[in-house]
Amino acid sequence: MLDFAVKLTREPANVRESDVEELRGLGLSDEQILSVVGITCLFNFMNRLAEGLGVDMEADRQRAMDGWVTGPARGQDWLWSFKASTVNG
């Protein structure tokens, strides 16, 4: 999933149907794949907007984001369920 998001970010013209099929093969549903694409696109848009305008994230907001990724986000099974099949399969 993360490799796909990186490819979509760095070389979007090279994303192919086979990339999506690989995600399906890892067990992601079409809805989850759409979420990955949407989140990646939104992050890229917001990042470029902030960089283009010279906006810095406040330290407390960065800490809050870091805390979410290592806390509540870990409880989102759909975010992590593919990892077990990838590691064990």
N, C-alpha and C positions, 0 to 999 in steps of 0.2 A: 504494500500500500504506500509506504513512504518512498520507495523507489519510483513508483508511478507519479507521486506528487512532485518529486524532484524533476523527473523527466518533463512533466507538464509545465513546470516552472522554467526550467532551463532551455528546453528545446520543444516547445509546444507543436511546432510543425511536424515533428517526428513521432508524435503519438499516433498509434495505429489501433485498429480494432483488436489486433492480437494482444495489445497491452491490457485492454479491457477484459478480454477473454482470460488472460492470466489471473486477473483479480477474481473473476468468477471461479476459476479453478482453485483458488485459495479459499473459496467459500463465501466471498462477499456477494450479497444480493445486489440487484440493479439499484435499489434504493440506497444502499450503502455506498456503492460506486458513485452515484450521483452526489451524495453527501461529500465524498472525498474530493470530487471535482469542484463542487461549489465552495467548499471551505478553502481549497487551494487557490481558486480564482479570487475569492474575497480577500484572503490574506495577501496575495500578490498585489491586488488593487490597493488595499489599504497601506501596504508597505511602500509602494511606489508613490502614493499620495503623500504620505508622511515624509518620505525621503525627499520628494520633489519640493515640499514646502519647508523643509528643515525642521520638522517636528520631532522632538525627543519625548520618549515615554518617561513619565515620572517614575522615580525609583519605587514608590509604594505600589504603583500599578504593575510594574514589572515583577515585584515580589508576589503580588496577588496572582498574576498569570502563572508564575513558576509554581506557586502553591496549588493552583487548580490542576496543572498538568501532573503533579506528583501526588495529588490528593483525590478530589472528586472524579477527575477524568479516569483514574485507574479503576473506578467502579463501573465504567461504561463497558459492559461486556462486548458490545459490537466493535468497539475500538480495538480490543485486545484479543478477541476470540480467534482471529486469523493467525495470530502468532503461535499458538499451540500447534496448529496443523502444520505451520511452516517449520517450526523447530523439530517437531516429532515426526514429520512426514518426509 
